[in-house]
Amino acid sequence: MDNQDIDLLVQQLRTILLNKPLSKEPRVQSEELETLQDGIFYLADCLAEVNGFLDQLRKGNLDTPSPGRHNFLAGSLKELHSALKHLTWQANQVANGDYSQSVDFLGDFSASFNRMIAQLAERESQLKIQSQIQGESVELMKAVMDGLKDWIMVISQESGEVVYSNQSAKQFFEHPTPDQNQRDNYHRFLEFIRHCGREHSENRDFEYHCCESRRTFRIRAYDIQWSGKMACAHIITDVTSEREYQEQIEGLAYTDALTDLYNRRFCLENLEKMLEEGKEFTFCMIDLDGLKYANDNFGHDAGDEYLKTVARHLLQDSRSTDLICRIGGDEFAALFPRCKAPVIVEKMERLDRVLEEESLRFPMSLSYGVVYVDGGERLSAAEVMKLADERMYMLKNMKKAARNSLGGVVMTWVWSKDLETGNEEIDREHRQLLSAVNRLREACAAGRGQEELNRIVDFLVQYTQTHFAHEEQLQQRYGYPDYQSHHQYHQAFGKAAEDLARRLKEEGGTAQLASRLNKQLVSWLINHIKMEDAKVARYIQKVSESSKSSSN
């Protein structure tokens, strides 16, 4: 036996033990050792096949072919391979919901595996119960929502599509209609609702008013998860009746029951608002003459009819932006936005003449006080009302004086200090105007001849024009800012004077015309002097003093 062959065989065994590839060369020279070397080669092949099989099992490749029957080392590995494949099949069965599987051939692993399957079976049973309960709750919720009058719509935030709507919403939005306008209304409403869902403000309450159907809807929006995606749920309520009821309640709070005009509260709130916002407007206080006389002599029904008549005429002669209010008893108030005082004075005079013409059982007329606010004045509501009230009572007192003149007492207007403006030229012309009016009234009351009446009237008209021209020249010289409004006052007075002059020449001097003189010319003139001319004089004095200070 050759030692060299023995060394070769030992080396080949060592190679096998080290799990290294074994080459079939070289072979032993001794015939006696050839059988042993073939056995070593067989062992090496079996080990290599087993190691390759184990490596595939380690990688999880259970579909790898198992060693052949010739491999005496692979018996247990084949059993393990078969067990693993069966365990894999059982795991798939469990994954598909078959919790009847159990393992009894893997020791401790079997116990853990079987306990895990039991737990999964218990959890699935609980989930099924919960799912059933949730399903029943969802069905109940849908049934409840379908029974609601409110509309419920869920809209996807990603696509904007309606993913759910209850029965009420479906009937409104999905009901087919041949009317194109109606379909357009639906689309506009739906777009508004989609916009509500995109609105991320803290206030998620909105209102939508449909002009065509005159219905008002309240929309409340809530962010929710719907089928795993963000959506917005909308609860839509028809609040038309609620809004109408609120308007009725507010109407009762702001409306006078007898005349259906706004009341004192509404008047004060809007007056304060216009003053705070610096709006231009004219405020007018109106008082009915002789309401107590009508109530005392003809009953309160007659007095109520008097009030409603005045209210009707005030409304008929007003714009949609004007506010006409009854502030109590026989008093009315009116707010005229973006309107100058002369326009309102002419409006009130016109209404006064209409009431006189409609008088039947008792005389009807009104007294008024006008205050113009240009928006830049710092006045309170109480101050505006007080000023208008004072001017109204001034006119009322003049009317009482006129009625006294009809009773045989001729009221002569005497120049007093409160009529002085501080401008000598203007004051002198005012005194002459007042004197001319007094002479005309006295002539009417005394029944003097037409020639003397004509002479006084012609002087009055001509002097009025001259005086107004002087006033306006002064205003233009000193740059009076309210010149145009003052000019309109002059025009209104000139028209009234010319009208009375025409009537005097046509009808002659009568007690009625004397009364008209007192009501229109004298009352207008004194009001104008106290309110407007005094304001002009103060402005001229201020400008003059400022110029003197600058020159010094």
RODOMI-838987 format. One line per field, with one value per residue (C-alpha): residue number from 1; residue in three letters; chain; y, x, z. Coordinates in steps of 0.02 Angstrom, whole numbers. Example, Ala and Ser with C-alpha at 12.3 -4.5 7.8 and 13.67 -1.06 7.14 Angstrom:
REM RODOMI-838987
pos = 1,2
code = ALA,SER
unit = A,A
py = -225,-53
px = 615,684
pz = 390,357
//
This chain:
REM RODOMI-838987
pos = 1,2,3,4,5,6,7,8,9,10,11,12,13,14,15,16,17,18,19,20,21,22,23,24,25,26,27,28,29,30,31,32,33,34,35,36,37,38,39,40,41,42,43,44,45,46,47,48,49,50,51,52,53,54,55,56,57,58,59,60,61,62,63,64,65,66,67,68,69,70,71,72,73,74,75,76,77,78,79,80,81,82,83,84,85,86,87,88,89,90,91,92,93,94,95,96,97,98,99,100,101,102,103,104,105,106,107,108,109,110,111,112,113,114,115,116,117,118,119,120,121,122,123,124,125,126,127,128,129,130,131,132,133,134,135,136,137,138,139,140,141,142,143,144,145,146,147,148,149,150,151,152,153,154,155,156,157,158,159,160,161,162,163,164,165,166,167,168,169,170,171,172,173,174,175,176,177,178,179,180,181,182,183,184,185,186,187,188,189,190,191,192,193,194,195,196,197,198,199,200,201,202,203,204,205,206,207,208,209,210,211,212,213,214,215,216,217,218,219,220,221,222,223,224,225,226,227,228,229,230,231,232,233,234,235,236,237,238,239,240,241,242,243,244,245,246,247,248,249,250,251,252,253,254,255,256,257,258,259,260,261,262,263,264,265,266,267,268,269,270,271,272,273,274,275,276,277,278,279,280,281,282,283,284,285,286,287,288,289,290,291,292,293,294,295,296,297,298,299,300,301,302,303,304,305,306,307,308,309,310,311,312,313,314,315,316,317,318,319,320,321,322,323,324,325,326,327,328,329,330,331,332,333,334,335,336,337,338,339,340,341,342,343,344,345,346,347,348,349,350,351,352,353,354,355,356,357,358,359,360,361,362,363,364,365,366,367,368,369,370,371,372,373,374,375,376,377,378,379,380,381,382,383,384,385,386,387,388,389,390,391,392,393,394,395,396,397,398,399,400,401,402,403,404,405,406,407,408,409,410,411,412,413,414,415,416,417,418,419,420,421,422,423,424,425,426,427,428,429,430,431,432,433,434,435,436,437,438,439,440,441,442,443,444,445,446,447,448,449,450,451,452,453,454,455,456,457,458,459,460,461,462,463,464,465,466,467,468,469,470,471,472,473,474,475,476,477,478,479,480,481,482,483,484,485,486,487,488,489,490,491,492,493,494,495,496,497,498,499,500,501,502,503,504,505,506,507,508,509,510,511,512,513,514,515,516,517,518,519,520,521,522,523,524,525,526,527,528,529,530,531,532,533,534,535,536,537,538,539,540,541,542,543,544,545,546,547,548,549,550,551,552
code = MET,ASP,ASN,GLN,ASP,ILE,ASP,LEU,LEU,VAL,GLN,GLN,LEU,ARG,THR,ILE,LEU,LEU,ASN,LYS,PRO,LEU,SER,LYS,GLU,PRO,ARG,VAL,GLN,SER,GLU,GLU,LEU,GLU,THR,LEU,GLN,ASP,GLY,ILE,PHE,TYR,LEU,ALA,ASP,CYS,LEU,ALA,GLU,VAL,ASN,GLY,PHE,LEU,ASP,GLN,LEU,ARG,LYS,GLY,ASN,LEU,ASP,THR,PRO,SER,PRO,GLY,ARG,HIS,ASN,PHE,LEU,ALA,GLY,SER,LEU,LYS,GLU,LEU,HIS,SER,ALA,LEU,LYS,HIS,LEU,THR,TRP,GLN,ALA,ASN,GLN,VAL,ALA,ASN,GLY,ASP,TYR,SER,GLN,SER,VAL,ASP,PHE,LEU,GLY,ASP,PHE,SER,ALA,SER,PHE,ASN,ARG,MET,ILE,ALA,GLN,LEU,ALA,GLU,ARG,GLU,SER,GLN,LEU,LYS,ILE,GLN,SER,GLN,ILE,GLN,GLY,GLU,SER,VAL,GLU,LEU,MET,LYS,ALA,VAL,MET,ASP,GLY,LEU,LYS,ASP,TRP,ILE,MET,VAL,ILE,SER,GLN,GLU,SER,GLY,GLU,VAL,VAL,TYR,SER,ASN,GLN,SER,ALA,LYS,GLN,PHE,PHE,GLU,HIS,PRO,THR,PRO,ASP,GLN,ASN,GLN,ARG,ASP,ASN,TYR,HIS,ARG,PHE,LEU,GLU,PHE,ILE,ARG,HIS,CYS,GLY,ARG,GLU,HIS,SER,GLU,ASN,ARG,ASP,PHE,GLU,TYR,HIS,CYS,CYS,GLU,SER,ARG,ARG,THR,PHE,ARG,ILE,ARG,ALA,TYR,ASP,ILE,GLN,TRP,SER,GLY,LYS,MET,ALA,CYS,ALA,HIS,ILE,ILE,THR,ASP,VAL,THR,SER,GLU,ARG,GLU,TYR,GLN,GLU,GLN,ILE,GLU,GLY,LEU,ALA,TYR,THR,ASP,ALA,LEU,THR,ASP,LEU,TYR,ASN,ARG,ARG,PHE,CYS,LEU,GLU,ASN,LEU,GLU,LYS,MET,LEU,GLU,GLU,GLY,LYS,GLU,PHE,THR,PHE,CYS,MET,ILE,ASP,LEU,ASP,GLY,LEU,LYS,TYR,ALA,ASN,ASP,ASN,PHE,GLY,HIS,ASP,ALA,GLY,ASP,GLU,TYR,LEU,LYS,THR,VAL,ALA,ARG,HIS,LEU,LEU,GLN,ASP,SER,ARG,SER,THR,ASP,LEU,ILE,CYS,ARG,ILE,GLY,GLY,ASP,GLU,PHE,ALA,ALA,LEU,PHE,PRO,ARG,CYS,LYS,ALA,PRO,VAL,ILE,VAL,GLU,LYS,MET,GLU,ARG,LEU,ASP,ARG,VAL,LEU,GLU,GLU,GLU,SER,LEU,ARG,PHE,PRO,MET,SER,LEU,SER,TYR,GLY,VAL,VAL,TYR,VAL,ASP,GLY,GLY,GLU,ARG,LEU,SER,ALA,ALA,GLU,VAL,MET,LYS,LEU,ALA,ASP,GLU,ARG,MET,TYR,MET,LEU,LYS,ASN,MET,LYS,LYS,ALA,ALA,ARG,ASN,SER,LEU,GLY,GLY,VAL,VAL,MET,THR,TRP,VAL,TRP,SER,LYS,ASP,LEU,GLU,THR,GLY,ASN,GLU,GLU,ILE,ASP,ARG,GLU,HIS,ARG,GLN,LEU,LEU,SER,ALA,VAL,ASN,ARG,LEU,ARG,GLU,ALA,CYS,ALA,ALA,GLY,ARG,GLY,GLN,GLU,GLU,LEU,ASN,ARG,ILE,VAL,ASP,PHE,LEU,VAL,GLN,TYR,THR,GLN,THR,HIS,PHE,ALA,HIS,GLU,GLU,GLN,LEU,GLN,GLN,ARG,TYR,GLY,TYR,PRO,ASP,TYR,GLN,SER,HIS,HIS,GLN,TYR,HIS,GLN,ALA,PHE,GLY,LYS,ALA,ALA,GLU,ASP,LEU,ALA,ARG,ARG,LEU,LYS,GLU,GLU,GLY,GLY,THR,ALA,GLN,LEU,ALA,SER,ARG,LEU,ASN,LYS,GLN,LEU,VAL,SER,TRP,LEU,ILE,ASN,HIS,ILE,LYS,MET,GLU,ASP,ALA,LYS,VAL,ALA,ARG,TYR,ILE,GLN,LYS,VAL,SER,GLU,SER,SER,LYS,SER,SER,SER,ASN
unit = A,A,A,A,A,A,A,A,A,A,A,A,A,A,A,A,A,A,A,A,A,A,A,A,A,A,A,A,A,A,A,A,A,A,A,A,A,A,A,A,A,A,A,A,A,A,A,A,A,A,A,A,A,A,A,A,A,A,A,A,A,A,A,A,A,A,A,A,A,A,A,A,A,A,A,A,A,A,A,A,A,A,A,A,A,A,A,A,A,A,A,A,A,A,A,A,A,A,A,A,A,A,A,A,A,A,A,A,A,A,A,A,A,A,A,A,A,A,A,A,A,A,A,A,A,A,A,A,A,A,A,A,A,A,A,A,A,A,A,A,A,A,A,A,A,A,A,A,A,A,A,A,A,A,A,A,A,A,A,A,A,A,A,A,A,A,A,A,A,A,A,A,A,A,A,A,A,A,A,A,A,A,A,A,A,A,A,A,A,A,A,A,A,A,A,A,A,A,A,A,A,A,A,A,A,A,A,A,A,A,A,A,A,A,A,A,A,A,A,A,A,A,A,A,A,A,A,A,A,A,A,A,A,A,A,A,A,A,A,A,A,A,A,A,A,A,A,A,A,A,A,A,A,A,A,A,A,A,A,A,A,A,A,A,A,A,A,A,A,A,A,A,A,A,A,A,A,A,A,A,A,A,A,A,A,A,A,A,A,A,A,A,A,A,A,A,A,A,A,A,A,A,A,A,A,A,A,A,A,A,A,A,A,A,A,A,A,A,A,A,A,A,A,A,A,A,A,A,A,A,A,A,A,A,A,A,A,A,A,A,A,A,A,A,A,A,A,A,A,A,A,A,A,A,A,A,A,A,A,A,A,A,A,A,A,A,A,A,A,A,A,A,A,A,A,A,A,A,A,A,A,A,A,A,A,A,A,A,A,A,A,A,A,A,A,A,A,A,A,A,A,A,A,A,A,A,A,A,A,A,A,A,A,A,A,A,A,A,A,A,A,A,A,A,A,A,A,A,A,A,A,A,A,A,A,A,A,A,A,A,A,A,A,A,A,A,A,A,A,A,A,A,A,A,A,A,A,A,A,A,A,A,A,A,A,A,A,A,A,A,A,A,A,A,A,A,A,A,A,A,A,A,A,A,A,A,A,A,A,A,A,A,A,A,A,A,A,A,A,A,A,A,A,A,A,A,A,A,A,A,A,A,A,A,A,A,A,A,A,A,A,A,A,A,A,A,A,A,A,A,A,A,A,A,A,A,A,A,A,A,A,A,A,A,A,A,A,A,A,A,A,A
py = 0,163,301,431,361,363,545,586,504,593,758,724,682,844,940,860,902,1084,1088,1131,1068,903,868,689,700,635,456,331,212,67,-49,-91,93,130,68,180,329,297,296,464,535,470,549,714,712,676,813,938,896,909,1075,1147,1089,1166,1329,1340,1300,1436,1559,1506,1420,1272,1231,1174,989,875,758,593,428,380,515,424,590,676,572,690,843,780,759,937,1000,915,985,1161,1150,1089,1226,1354,1286,1294,1475,1519,1435,1537,1694,1650,1636,1449,1448,1257,1227,1160,1103,958,911,1062,1059,1230,1314,1209,1274,1455,1434,1352,1489,1624,1542,1534,1719,1764,1665,1755,1927,1894,1838,2000,2102,2019,2061,2242,2252,2189,2315,2455,2400,2404,2575,2639,2575,2654,2817,2816,2779,2923,3041,2991,3034,3209,3364,3437,3396,3303,3298,3232,3303,3239,3375,3300,3281,3392,3250,3212,3045,3038,3127,3084,3062,3244,3308,3182,3240,3420,3401,3243,3268,3289,3448,3514,3693,3756,3900,3779,3668,3821,3865,3689,3703,3874,3810,3655,3761,3870,3714,3653,3824,3804,3644,3734,3875,3845,3986,3957,3999,3854,3917,3995,4060,4049,4151,4090,4244,4144,4037,4168,4034,4049,3902,3882,3772,3697,3615,3484,3402,3211,3052,2961,2794,2839,3009,3186,3248,3384,3346,3480,3494,3607,3679,3779,3931,4033,4029,4066,4218,4279,4264,4359,4496,4506,4520,4652,4740,4749,4818,4952,4992,5107,5003,5141,5211,5065,5190,5161,5210,5320,5181,5147,5334,5361,5207,5262,5444,5392,5273,5407,5530,5400,5357,5541,5532,5685,5701,5816,5781,5846,5854,5864,5908,5898,6059,6039,5851,5881,5986,5843,5715,5824,5879,5734,5583,5485,5394,5560,5596,5425,5459,5626,5536,5402,5534,5625,5460,5411,5576,5571,5397,5441,5587,5495,5396,5216,5275,5398,5347,5410,5382,5421,5460,5482,5572,5703,5703,5628,5629,5596,5561,5609,5543,5645,5783,5971,6067,6177,6022,5962,6134,6139,5959,6006,6163,6061,5935,6074,6144,5970,5944,6112,6068,5898,5973,5936,5923,6003,6097,5993,6065,6034,6125,6069,6101,6056,6022,5989,5885,5886,5737,5836,5909,5834,5829,5700,5629,5721,5886,5863,5821,5967,6090,6024,6030,6212,6261,6166,6256,6421,6390,6327,6488,6590,6495,6532,6716,6702,6625,6770,6892,6805,6836,7023,7047,7101,7032,7149,7072,7181,7178,7103,7073,6886,6927,7020,6933,7054,7116,7294,7292,7125,7175,7340,7252,7121,7260,7338,7170,7136,7311,7285,7121,7202,7344,7218,7116,7272,7330,7161,7162,7343,7306,7445,7477,7367,7505,7520,7330,7316,7451,7363,7193,7256,7335,7176,7064,7184,7217,7031,7001,7145,7086,6907,6966,7065,6914,6799,6922,6926,6736,6720,6855,6762,6586,6527,6335,6309,6440,6326,6269,6450,6499,6365,6439,6609,6535,6448,6610,6708,6585,6597,6787,6795,6672,6776,6934,6857,6802,6973,7057,6931,6908,7065,7076,6949,6879,6711,6789,6881,6713,6640,6790,6754,6567,6572,6736,6794,6622,6580,6746,6740,6557,6593,6743,6647,6485,6522,6707,6703,6558,6655,6808,6704,6629,6800,6868,6718,6739,6926,6901,6768,6886,7025,6907,6851,7030,7080
px = 0,77,93,70,-105,-149,-97,-206,-359,-330,-315,-478,-569,-503,-571,-743,-741,-697,-851,-744,-768,-680,-599,-606,-424,-296,-345,-248,-127,-165,-304,-336,-381,-487,-648,-613,-581,-746,-834,-752,-811,-989,-989,-928,-1069,-1201,-1136,-1129,-1308,-1368,-1278,-1353,-1527,-1504,-1447,-1608,-1712,-1619,-1667,-1850,-1855,-1967,-1995,-1815,-1799,-1756,-1603,-1622,-1654,-1470,-1423,-1419,-1396,-1557,-1692,-1723,-1701,-1838,-1953,-1911,-1939,-2109,-2156,-2108,-2209,-2359,-2336,-2330,-2493,-2572,-2515,-2596,-2756,-2754,-2722,-2877,-2980,-2968,-2934,-2958,-2775,-2659,-2478,-2420,-2250,-2140,-2131,-2139,-2169,-2326,-2395,-2358,-2428,-2587,-2611,-2588,-2722,-2842,-2813,-2840,-3001,-3062,-3016,-3101,-3256,-3256,-3224,-3370,-3482,-3420,-3437,-3615,-3655,-3574,-3665,-3829,-3783,-3741,-3905,-3997,-3903,-3946,-4128,-4130,-4044,-4164,-4307,-4239,-4308,-4133,-4025,-3862,-3727,-3550,-3432,-3256,-3127,-3013,-3133,-3279,-3399,-3552,-3513,-3669,-3837,-3988,-4162,-4214,-4059,-4082,-4261,-4203,-4038,-4069,-4252,-4257,-4341,-4365,-4351,-4178,-4186,-4227,-4079,-3967,-4028,-3983,-3809,-3778,-3833,-3724,-3573,-3604,-3607,-3444,-3368,-3423,-3321,-3166,-3188,-3070,-3123,-3169,-3349,-3416,-3595,-3658,-3821,-3882,-4028,-4111,-4188,-4292,-4380,-4364,-4299,-4156,-4046,-3921,-3771,-3658,-3497,-3392,-3228,-3238,-3153,-3257,-3194,-3019,-3017,-3050,-3225,-3342,-3514,-3647,-3808,-3927,-4081,-4222,-4235,-4354,-4494,-4371,-4302,-4477,-4525,-4368,-4409,-4585,-4517,-4390,-4528,-4631,-4480,-4445,-4618,-4757,-4917,-5036,-4945,-4829,-4687,-4523,-4527,-4421,-4297,-4261,-4245,-4118,-4014,-4000,-3969,-3826,-3758,-3758,-3670,-3539,-3505,-3492,-3635,-3713,-3899,-4041,-4142,-4319,-4429,-4615,-4759,-4944,-5039,-5203,-5201,-5268,-5409,-5456,-5453,-5553,-5686,-5701,-5639,-5476,-5526,-5517,-5349,-5284,-5343,-5250,-5090,-5110,-5144,-4983,-4887,-4956,-4906,-4733,-4704,-4774,-4655,-4498,-4359,-4318,-4165,-4264,-4317,-4487,-4526,-4662,-4570,-4721,-4888,-4904,-4719,-4634,-4451,-4368,-4190,-4146,-3973,-3870,-4000,-3984,-4097,-4184,-4252,-4329,-4398,-4486,-4549,-4622,-4704,-4782,-4849,-4917,-5016,-5082,-5143,-5231,-5321,-5376,-5442,-5628,-5697,-5544,-5391,-5236,-5061,-4887,-4739,-4562,-4380,-4238,-4055,-3926,-3772,-3630,-3540,-3397,-3491,-3464,-3643,-3730,-3901,-3976,-3903,-3971,-4144,-4141,-4092,-4226,-4354,-4313,-4333,-4496,-4568,-4510,-4617,-4762,-4760,-4763,-4915,-5002,-4966,-5040,-5199,-5212,-5202,-5352,-5445,-5426,-5260,-5125,-4957,-4816,-4644,-4521,-4335,-4245,-4065,-4075,-4105,-3940,-3803,-3663,-3646,-3713,-3758,-3851,-3940,-3998,-4072,-4154,-4239,-4305,-4369,-4460,-4533,-4597,-4679,-4762,-4829,-4900,-4983,-5057,-5121,-5204,-5282,-5344,-5417,-5321,-5331,-5255,-5138,-5053,-5043,-4962,-4836,-4786,-4778,-4670,-4551,-4542,-4503,-4374,-4291,-4285,-4189,-4070,-4038,-4005,-3884,-3787,-3782,-3720,-3586,-3521,-3521,-3424,-3300,-3258,-3270,-3417,-3413,-3603,-3642,-3742,-3858,-3886,-3921,-4056,-4137,-4143,-4221,-4356,-4400,-4401,-4524,-4638,-4633,-4672,-4816,-4893,-4868,-4963,-5106,-5117,-5132,-5261,-5366,-5331,-5284,-5378,-5361,-5314,-5171,-5116,-5107,-5008,-4889,-4860,-4838,-4727,-4636,-4614,-4582,-4462,-4372,-4348,-4297,-4173,-4098,-4077,-4013,-3924,-3880,-3810,-3699,-3637,-3599,-3499,-3398,-3361,-3308,-3194,-3111,-3090,-3008,-2894,-2840,-2802,-2697,-2599,-2564,-2506
pz = 0,-56,74,-59,-100,84,98,-54,23,189,95,2,166,241,91,117,302,262,145,-5,-183,-213,-378,-445,-491,-455,-421,-312,-396,-283,-339,-157,-119,-274,-189,-39,-152,-245,-76,-35,-203,-169,3,-72,-201,-68,45,-99,-149,32,58,-102,-48,124,47,-57,98,192,54,69,-100,-56,-239,-261,-310,-162,-169,-258,-175,-195,-68,99,191,128,212,360,250,135,284,341,164,158,330,279,120,217,346,206,135,306,328,160,217,377,276,174,333,370,557,572,534,670,680,789,720,759,949,1032,864,845,1010,965,790,853,986,853,743,891,927,744,741,898,830,664,755,855,698,612,758,759,571,582,719,617,462,555,625,452,384,531,504,319,359,484,361,222,338,376,293,297,147,180,47,56,-75,-110,-79,-210,-357,-304,-341,-236,-152,-45,-33,70,-3,22,-68,-209,-238,-255,-349,-451,-495,-685,-747,-924,-862,-910,-786,-647,-695,-697,-521,-462,-538,-459,-290,-305,-352,-200,-90,-166,-129,54,63,0,124,270,385,567,527,425,426,265,194,15,-48,-207,-288,-411,-281,-142,-25,99,149,292,254,386,324,414,361,371,308,177,112,167,79,137,104,165,236,213,312,215,301,223,339,231,360,500,408,367,549,602,477,547,724,670,575,734,826,695,625,683,693,634,482,438,435,527,711,824,864,681,646,786,739,557,601,715,582,446,562,612,428,379,253,171,206,254,410,424,579,538,653,608,640,734,768,944,871,753,894,1014,891,768,865,866,706,616,697,643,466,471,523,388,255,295,300,129,49,126,56,-116,-132,-70,-152,-112,-13,94,270,326,511,636,797,910,928,792,747,594,544,377,320,141,91,-34,-40,-11,107,-26,-112,51,92,-76,-49,122,52,-86,38,147,-1,-44,135,136,-26,44,207,230,407,487,422,383,370,436,510,479,522,405,447,311,359,234,312,386,534,707,767,874,832,980,919,743,808,930,793,674,815,853,671,660,812,741,587,694,796,636,577,740,712,537,608,730,584,506,667,647,731,609,670,623,620,715,682,831,880,848,663,647,548,592,413,404,219,230,392,315,164,276,376,216,153,317,314,136,183,335,227,104,242,320,150,121,294,271,100,14,-172,-304,-364,-195,-180,-351,-307,-145,-229,-372,-249,-145,-295,-366,-199,-161,-323,-285,-107,-159,-293,-160,-45,-180,-236,-57,-48,-211,-158,3,-72,32,17,20,-111,-226,-86,-32,-213,-220,-64,-151,-306,-204,-113,-276,-354,-201,-203,-390,-368,-228,-329,-475,-362,-278,-446,-507,-348,-249,-66,40,215,140,43,198,285,140,151,334,309,156,138,317,391,252,265,454,449,311,403,566,491,327,318,494,443,291,398,522,379,303,473,501,329,357,527,455,315,440,546,393,337,512
//
